[in-house]
Amino acid sequence: NEIPIGSPIRTQAIINRYFMRAKKNLGQNFLVDMAALQGIVKAAAIQPGDQVIEIGPGIGSLTEQLLIAGAKVFAYEVDENLKEILHNELPAKVNGQPLDQLFKLKMKDILKADFTEDLAGFFDLAKPIKVVANLPYYITTPIIFFLNNSSLQFSNLTLMMQKEVAERLSAHAGTKDYGPLTIAVQAEMSVKSFLTVKSSSFIPRPKVDSSVVVLKPLPEESKIKIANPAHFNWVVKMCFAQRRKTLNNNLKTLLPDSTKRLRLISSLGVDERVRPEQLTLKQFVEIARNVPVKK
Ligand code: SAM
């Protein structure tokens, strides 16, 4: 088979051959845009020998490109029907090597993955691992938090997601997209947006456009220390409870004493009419330090 899986003709042929119906509840939108697929591989900076976890390989369009670029791929998928399709449609040999040495499929919900156990014997866990995925959009943020909280050392996460979420992840302070999600993620990882992909590049076509984002864990020394992340994220959420109101207003429930509140705001070096979206990560860390931990 010379035509790549991710070309529209080949994807349509696979869909017809297996009488497939894309499962909406599993976020199945298959990417049929070779430029976008190659853009993802490039954004992930795939090198021969890279160890890649793929989430939701679908019918294998991205998997195939990752393998051709020289990656070893461990994929998590939940749709049982795709098992047979992937084994039939992926090339039997890639770059002269048999597929089973380069590709392993695990039928499991990514949010239940136990990486150390699942990957043992296939990946060298002492070496860095990349994650590359055209995500199932209904669980984009749970997946990001799950990966971030896992014990694996990731060199980068290259994730295609709905454009709106990508904009929130990469937002700068002072913009409308900046909010609790931005802050929770940017506290842990650097975020860089790559290509935008039109909804017409998928079968079936989703309602929204997509973007590819590369997340890189920040080195320990450049991370702002957050003593209690759960408390921190809760305080940030409360500060944004009413986005259009001032920080002072939003802080009322957390710090009922107005003198304390105004003293804290002034210690941040900002005007008392400041709005939550104007504050930096560092200033939120300072606020969280001054709010009692919820019991
Ligand atoms: N990688 C393919 C592509 O680019 O065309 C398919 C991407 S499609 C947007 C998302 C894939 O994730 C589907 O194949 C779906 O079955 C799978 N999926 C959905 N929920 C999942 C979960 N919890 N864990 C692993 N895979 C999941």
Boltz pocket constraint, residues with backbone or C-beta under 6 A from the ligand:
constraints:
  - pocket:
      binder: B
      contacts: [[A, 26], [A, 27], [A, 28], [A, 29], [A, 30], [A, 31], [A, 32], [A, 55], [A, 56], [A, 57], [A, 58], [A, 59], [A, 60], [A, 61], [A, 62], [A, 63], [A, 76], [A, 77], [A, 78], [A, 79], [A, 108], [A, 109], [A, 110], [A, 111], [A, 134], [A, 135], [A, 136], [A, 137], [A, 139]]
      max_distance: 6.0
